[in-house]
Amino acid sequence: MYGRKVKLRFLFIIIILITLILTTFLILKSLEENVVYFQSPSEIKSLTEIDKSKIRIGGMVKKNSISINSNEVNFIITDFKNEINVIYSGAVPNLFAEEKGVVAEGFLKDRNFFSATKILAKHDENYMPPEVKEALGEK
């Protein structure tokens, strides 16, 4: 009924469509694994279930909360309503200080304890990440 050329074209188009669908699926799947969600301490306190995936917690470093033991840093992130204890091993950024904005990336152990793998400090005196500013309710 159909000639050999028509069948080859049809097969070629099907192979291209399958390749495009598979490529799109793989790209979206890899992006899904690398997405890190930002949350404030208040949002963490209101969680019904603790997720074991990587998250970011942002807020202000509480005054007089930084404790440095050898290469381990303990501090408290607050959004002025709730607080969460953070532990981090490694060197902190130069701009990391008390009463300054910070975003910690890592894993939540429970509603009061966070194990950070990365610390992100704000850029200068006036800068605050938009997510932190929104979570703190500042304009």
Buried (B, 14 or more C-beta within 10 A) or exposed (E): EEEEEEEEEEEEEEEEEEEEEEEEEEEEEEEEEEEEEBBBBBBBBEEEEEEEEBBBBBBBBBEEBBEEEEEEBEBBBBBBEBBBBBBBEEEBEEBBBBEEBBBBBBBBEEBBEBBBEBBBBBEEEEEBBEBBBBBBEEE
